[in-house]
Amino acid sequence: MPTYAYVILVAGWLFWLTPFLRARQSEKPAKQLDRRAHWGILLVAVAFCLLWQGHFWERSPQPWRIALSLGLFLLAGLLSWTGTRALGRQWRIDAGLSVDHELITSGPYRFVRHPIYTSILCSLLGTGILVTPWWLLLSSLLLFIIGTEIRVRIEDHLLASQFGERFAKYQKRVPAYLPFPK
């Protein structure tokens, strides 16, 4: 694999990761946590590990793969930057609610309820399209979707318990993490 492909990967991942490193999580303990969401995190991590199993260093990516990968990394970065900014101190790794939790529906949350998961999906696809054979990418994508669905359902349940009808209306109007299916 040519050096520029590695540069694309590193730059794409750094662009996506930077807002999370800069974000300040709430210092207040969560009033409600659901640790079952860790299973979703584990499945997503396994999905990312699968991407690197295909002897990627032995081949050069086609130009269309490079262009698509760049576009996906740009979208991933845009969503991670705007998503963490909209959440502010409410951003956390665990699925939980703080005492003063607010329902965020602005910024990228106008288009998807979980834009950070959309950004992770874009990073997975950006990486996979560049370095992974299709059969491994599809396996990885399946694991990613299962893990993300676990997290989305847990987080949606927490938000529904806090915001009731207001969240139910938001949930009906705005898709989870893919822009079109509701």
Residue frames relative to the residue before (quaternion, step in Angstrom):
aa qw qx qy qz dx dy dz
M 1.0000 0.0000 0.0000 0.0000 0.00 0.00 0.00
P 0.4707 -0.6983 0.4628 0.2770 3.59 -0.85 0.94
T 0.6708 -0.5323 0.3574 0.3728 3.54 -1.23 0.59
Y 0.6412 0.5443 -0.3467 0.4152 3.61 0.91 -0.83
A 0.6050 0.5499 -0.3654 0.4451 3.62 1.10 -0.57
Y 0.6389 0.5031 -0.3209 0.4856 3.57 1.06 -0.75
V 0.6190 0.5389 -0.3351 0.4627 3.58 1.04 -0.76
I 0.6319 0.5242 -0.3277 0.4674 3.59 0.97 -0.84
L 0.6658 0.5068 -0.3042 0.4553 3.58 0.89 -0.92
V 0.6906 0.4715 -0.2891 0.4661 3.58 0.78 -0.99
A 0.6738 0.4857 -0.3030 0.4672 3.60 0.86 -0.92
G 0.6465 0.5256 -0.3183 0.4522 3.60 0.95 -0.84
W 0.6840 0.4750 -0.2844 0.4749 3.55 0.92 -0.91
L 0.6526 0.5040 -0.3247 0.4634 3.61 0.96 -0.76
F 0.6313 0.5249 -0.3264 0.4684 3.58 1.01 -0.82
W 0.6788 0.4812 -0.2850 0.4759 3.58 0.97 -0.85
L 0.7321 0.4798 -0.2372 0.4213 3.59 0.87 -1.00
T 0.5623 0.6715 -0.3760 0.3026 3.59 1.01 -0.78
P 0.6824 0.4765 -0.3425 0.4358 3.67 0.73 -0.78
F 0.6314 0.5256 -0.3453 0.4537 3.60 1.09 -0.55
L 0.6445 0.5081 -0.3165 0.4757 3.56 1.09 -0.69
R 0.6972 0.4654 -0.2562 0.4813 3.57 1.12 -0.69
A 0.5872 0.6103 -0.3675 0.3842 3.58 1.13 -0.64
R 0.2771 -0.7328 0.5981 0.1689 3.50 -1.17 0.68
Q 0.3111 -0.7402 0.5687 0.1784 3.50 -0.71 1.10
S 0.6398 -0.5226 0.3991 0.3978 3.52 -1.23 0.46
E 0.3668 -0.7233 0.5409 0.2228 3.54 -0.97 0.86
K 0.5694 0.5812 -0.3774 0.4422 3.55 1.27 -0.31
P 0.4798 -0.6466 0.4902 0.3338 3.58 -0.99 0.71
A 0.5558 -0.6084 0.4498 0.3443 3.54 -1.13 0.65
K 0.4339 -0.6820 0.5232 0.2698 3.55 -1.05 0.78
Q 0.7868 0.0701 -0.0113 0.6131 3.55 1.18 -0.63
L 0.0104 -0.7894 0.6128 -0.0358 3.58 -0.84 1.07
D 0.1082 -0.7562 0.6380 0.0969 3.54 -1.20 0.52
R 0.2307 -0.8290 0.5004 0.0959 3.54 -0.15 1.32
R 0.4698 0.6612 -0.4567 0.3653 3.62 1.21 -0.08
A 0.5512 0.6197 -0.3896 0.4004 3.58 1.20 -0.43
H 0.5220 0.6345 -0.4177 0.3879 3.61 1.19 -0.34
W 0.5794 0.5678 -0.3790 0.4453 3.61 1.15 -0.52
G 0.6329 0.5224 -0.3229 0.4715 3.56 1.05 -0.72
I 0.6329 0.5221 -0.3221 0.4724 3.57 1.00 -0.85
L 0.6472 0.5270 -0.3153 0.4516 3.59 0.94 -0.88
L 0.6764 0.4858 -0.3004 0.4650 3.62 0.88 -0.89
V 0.6330 0.5098 -0.3331 0.4780 3.60 1.02 -0.72
A 0.6349 0.5221 -0.3312 0.4632 3.61 0.99 -0.77
V 0.6419 0.5014 -0.3200 0.4838 3.61 0.97 -0.81
A 0.6142 0.5497 -0.3447 0.4492 3.59 1.02 -0.79
F 0.6760 0.4772 -0.2978 0.4761 3.59 0.92 -0.84
C 0.6234 0.5378 -0.3446 0.4509 3.61 1.03 -0.69
L 0.6145 0.5659 -0.3449 0.4280 3.60 1.04 -0.72
L 0.5929 0.6133 -0.3651 0.3729 3.58 1.05 -0.72
W 0.7356 0.4530 -0.2193 0.4535 3.58 1.06 -0.75
Q 0.5447 0.6698 -0.3694 0.3438 3.61 1.25 0.12
G 0.6574 0.5986 -0.2823 0.3603 3.62 1.21 -0.11
H 0.5485 -0.6346 0.4058 0.3630 3.65 1.02 0.62
F 0.0859 0.8549 -0.5047 0.0843 3.56 1.00 0.89
W 0.6265 0.5752 -0.3371 0.4038 3.59 1.07 -0.62
E 0.6370 0.5613 -0.3168 0.4228 3.61 1.25 -0.30
R 0.7797 0.2903 -0.1653 0.5296 3.62 1.16 -0.20
S 0.3875 -0.6868 0.5639 0.2454 3.53 -1.28 0.42
P 0.4308 -0.7035 0.4921 0.2781 3.60 -0.87 0.86
Q 0.5091 -0.6254 0.4957 0.3224 3.57 -1.16 0.64
P 0.6675 -0.5310 0.3437 0.3930 3.61 -1.16 0.53
W 0.6441 0.5202 -0.3401 0.4459 3.61 0.96 -0.75
R 0.6236 0.5257 -0.3420 0.4668 3.60 1.08 -0.66
I 0.6385 0.5224 -0.3250 0.4624 3.57 0.99 -0.81
A 0.6747 0.4955 -0.2967 0.4597 3.59 0.87 -0.95
L 0.6732 0.4881 -0.2984 0.4684 3.59 0.90 -0.89
S 0.6328 0.5329 -0.3197 0.4619 3.57 1.00 -0.81
L 0.6435 0.5172 -0.3134 0.4693 3.59 0.96 -0.88
G 0.6628 0.5099 -0.2996 0.4592 3.58 0.91 -0.89
L 0.6641 0.4992 -0.3008 0.4683 3.57 0.97 -0.84
F 0.6511 0.4995 -0.3172 0.4754 3.59 1.00 -0.77
L 0.6248 0.5229 -0.3420 0.4683 3.60 1.02 -0.70
L 0.6629 0.4875 -0.3006 0.4822 3.58 0.94 -0.86
A 0.6270 0.5376 -0.3307 0.4566 3.59 0.99 -0.84
G 0.6786 0.4893 -0.2892 0.4652 3.57 0.90 -0.93
L 0.6337 0.5332 -0.3256 0.4562 3.56 0.94 -0.87
L 0.6950 0.4689 -0.2741 0.4712 3.59 0.89 -0.92
S 0.6607 0.4919 -0.3323 0.4595 3.60 0.95 -0.72
W 0.6506 0.5079 -0.3181 0.4664 3.60 0.98 -0.78
T 0.7320 0.4193 -0.2565 0.4718 3.59 0.76 -0.99
G 0.6314 0.5445 -0.3326 0.4407 3.60 1.07 -0.67
T 0.6872 0.4537 -0.2926 0.4861 3.59 0.87 -0.89
R 0.6264 0.5338 -0.3436 0.4523 3.58 1.04 -0.67
A 0.6652 0.5001 -0.3050 0.4631 3.59 0.93 -0.87
L 0.6820 0.4828 -0.2923 0.4652 3.59 0.99 -0.76
G 0.1968 -0.7986 0.5430 0.1693 3.57 1.05 -0.69
R 0.8313 -0.1835 0.1525 0.5020 3.56 -0.94 -0.90
Q 0.5347 0.6187 -0.4154 0.3984 3.59 1.22 -0.02
W 0.5091 0.6481 -0.4335 0.3645 3.60 1.20 -0.31
R 0.1471 0.7674 -0.6143 0.1098 3.56 -0.97 0.88
I 0.5429 -0.6109 0.4658 0.3392 3.53 -1.22 0.49
D 0.6834 0.4648 -0.2756 0.4908 3.56 0.98 -0.88
A 0.4583 -0.6186 0.5482 0.3267 3.54 -1.25 0.43
G 0.3628 0.7362 -0.4979 0.2801 3.55 -0.28 1.22
L 0.3281 -0.7146 0.5881 0.1895 3.49 -1.38 0.29
S 0.3178 -0.7181 0.5825 0.2099 3.53 -1.07 0.74
V 0.6921 -0.4719 0.3396 0.4277 3.57 -1.26 0.31
D 0.7808 0.3023 -0.1483 0.5264 3.57 0.94 -0.90
H 0.1957 0.8260 -0.5075 0.1481 3.60 1.17 0.60
E 0.1679 -0.7665 0.6147 0.0801 3.54 -1.09 0.82
L 0.4179 -0.6600 0.5560 0.2840 3.56 -1.19 0.55
I 0.1963 -0.7949 0.5686 0.0801 3.55 -0.47 1.24
T 0.0321 0.8067 -0.5870 0.0599 3.57 -0.74 1.09
S 0.5837 0.5701 -0.3736 0.4413 3.58 1.24 0.30
G 0.7220 0.3877 -0.3139 0.4794 3.56 -1.30 0.13
P 0.8193 -0.1801 0.1313 0.5283 3.61 -0.93 -0.79
Y 0.5604 0.6127 -0.3798 0.4077 3.59 1.26 -0.34
R 0.5140 0.6037 -0.4255 0.4362 3.60 1.28 0.03
F 0.7494 0.4129 -0.1943 0.4797 3.57 1.13 -0.70
V 0.7767 0.0046 0.0069 0.6298 3.59 1.13 -0.71
R 0.5178 -0.6652 0.4436 0.3044 3.57 -1.05 0.75
H 0.7871 0.2135 -0.0951 0.5708 3.58 1.16 -0.58
P 0.0448 -0.8546 0.5169 0.0240 3.62 0.54 1.11
I 0.5880 0.5590 -0.3899 0.4357 3.60 1.10 -0.47
Y 0.6390 0.4939 -0.3328 0.4868 3.61 1.04 -0.66
T 0.5991 0.5321 -0.3562 0.4806 3.57 1.10 -0.62
S 0.6517 0.5115 -0.3197 0.4599 3.60 0.98 -0.79
I 0.6321 0.5136 -0.3329 0.4753 3.58 1.04 -0.73
L 0.6238 0.5301 -0.3313 0.4691 3.58 1.03 -0.79
C 0.6536 0.5048 -0.3138 0.4685 3.60 0.94 -0.85
S 0.6399 0.5100 -0.3242 0.4746 3.62 1.02 -0.73
L 0.6365 0.5191 -0.3256 0.4684 3.55 0.99 -0.82
L 0.6933 0.4622 -0.2775 0.4782 3.59 0.86 -0.94
G 0.6284 0.5404 -0.3329 0.4498 3.60 1.01 -0.78
T 0.6653 0.4733 -0.2862 0.5014 3.55 1.03 -0.82
G 0.7048 0.5038 -0.2732 0.4181 3.55 0.77 -1.08
I 0.6522 0.5107 -0.3215 0.4588 3.57 0.94 -0.82
L 0.6810 0.4923 -0.2868 0.4599 3.56 1.07 -0.70
V 0.8574 0.2087 -0.0587 0.4667 3.61 0.81 -0.92
T 0.7332 0.4776 -0.2223 0.4301 3.59 1.13 -0.45
P 0.4796 -0.6256 0.5201 0.3289 3.60 -1.06 0.71
W 0.6644 -0.5573 0.3288 0.3739 3.58 -1.13 0.71
W 0.6658 0.5156 -0.3261 0.4295 3.60 0.86 -0.89
L 0.6651 0.4727 -0.3058 0.4905 3.60 1.04 -0.68
L 0.6243 0.5345 -0.3366 0.4595 3.56 1.04 -0.75
L 0.6584 0.4990 -0.3130 0.4685 3.61 0.94 -0.81
S 0.6325 0.5125 -0.3278 0.4794 3.61 1.02 -0.76
S 0.6509 0.5139 -0.3006 0.4711 3.54 0.97 -0.90
L 0.6551 0.5199 -0.3064 0.4546 3.57 0.93 -0.90
L 0.6295 0.5306 -0.3297 0.4620 3.59 1.00 -0.79
L 0.6695 0.4809 -0.2949 0.4832 3.61 0.88 -0.90
F 0.6241 0.5385 -0.3357 0.4559 3.57 1.01 -0.80
I 0.6754 0.4961 -0.3015 0.4548 3.59 0.84 -0.95
I 0.6396 0.5084 -0.3341 0.4699 3.61 0.93 -0.80
G 0.6844 0.4864 -0.2877 0.4606 3.60 0.84 -0.94
T 0.6724 0.4869 -0.2949 0.4732 3.56 0.96 -0.83
E 0.6248 0.5300 -0.3426 0.4597 3.60 0.99 -0.72
I 0.5982 0.5448 -0.3586 0.4655 3.59 1.04 -0.73
R 0.7011 0.4690 -0.2710 0.4637 3.58 0.81 -1.01
V 0.6511 0.5231 -0.3256 0.4432 3.59 0.88 -0.91
R 0.6825 0.4900 -0.3013 0.4509 3.59 0.83 -0.93
I 0.6495 0.5023 -0.3187 0.4736 3.58 0.99 -0.80
E 0.6897 0.4727 -0.2902 0.4655 3.59 0.84 -0.92
D 0.6328 0.5174 -0.3367 0.4674 3.59 1.00 -0.75
H 0.6316 0.5259 -0.3317 0.4631 3.59 1.01 -0.76
L 0.6441 0.5121 -0.3172 0.4715 3.59 0.97 -0.84
L 0.6760 0.4905 -0.2920 0.4659 3.58 0.89 -0.94
A 0.6399 0.5161 -0.3277 0.4655 3.58 1.01 -0.76
S 0.6503 0.5131 -0.3241 0.4570 3.60 1.01 -0.74
Q 0.6968 0.4601 -0.2656 0.4819 3.59 1.13 -0.60
F 0.8288 0.2662 -0.0905 0.4838 3.57 0.85 -0.99
G 0.3371 -0.8103 0.4442 0.1803 3.60 1.29 0.08
E 0.8632 -0.0091 0.0497 0.5024 3.54 -0.88 -1.08
R 0.6044 0.5640 -0.3575 0.4345 3.58 1.05 -0.72
F 0.6794 0.4556 -0.2927 0.4952 3.59 0.94 -0.84
A 0.6144 0.5592 -0.3536 0.4299 3.62 0.98 -0.78
K 0.6545 0.4947 -0.3100 0.4804 3.60 0.98 -0.80
Y 0.6399 0.5195 -0.3099 0.4739 3.57 1.00 -0.88
Q 0.6592 0.5231 -0.2958 0.4520 3.57 0.95 -0.93
K 0.6645 0.4914 -0.3048 0.4733 3.60 1.00 -0.73
R 0.7099 0.4793 -0.2480 0.4525 3.56 1.05 -0.80
V 0.7997 0.2607 -0.0923 0.5330 3.61 0.99 -0.86
P 0.4298 -0.7158 0.4857 0.2590 3.63 -0.78 0.98
A 0.6706 -0.5470 0.3383 0.3698 3.57 -1.23 0.51
Y 0.8073 -0.2115 0.1653 0.5256 3.63 0.37 -1.15
L 0.6427 0.3864 -0.3345 0.5708 3.56 1.27 0.10
P 0.5478 -0.7066 0.3361 0.2963 3.59 -0.67 1.08
F 0.7807 0.3876 -0.2199 0.4382 3.63 0.97 -0.52
P 0.7182 0.4096 -0.3064 0.4717 3.68 0.68 -0.83
K 0.2294 -0.7627 0.5867 0.1463 3.59 -1.01 0.77
